[in-house]
Amino acid sequence: MINWNSDWYIYLTAVEILMSIFILIGNGLVITAYISDRKLRTVTNFFLVNLVIADFTVGIALPISCGIFYIPHKISQYLCILQFSVIGK
């Protein structure tokens, strides 16, 4: 159970939200550069962009996993299912 009087959960939530924002912005820039510049479309960069897309989905799933701990039990079950559907296996 969560101790709502603890400041640790506030700091953890703030760090996870900041990480998610940085992950989404950084990986979005890489995806945009790959799409917009034809010189970057090499086989090596194709594999790197696949890794970037995987990391981008983790950035989407981070706030969902943070919300699982703070939302009541019935809704957190649906968030857990949503998280695993975003990440995959």
ABEGO torsion letter per residue (X at the ends): XBBAABAAAAAAAAAAAAAAAAAAAAAAAAAAAAAABAAABBAAAAAAAAAAAAAAAAAAAAAAAAAAAABBAAAAAAAAAAAAAAAEX
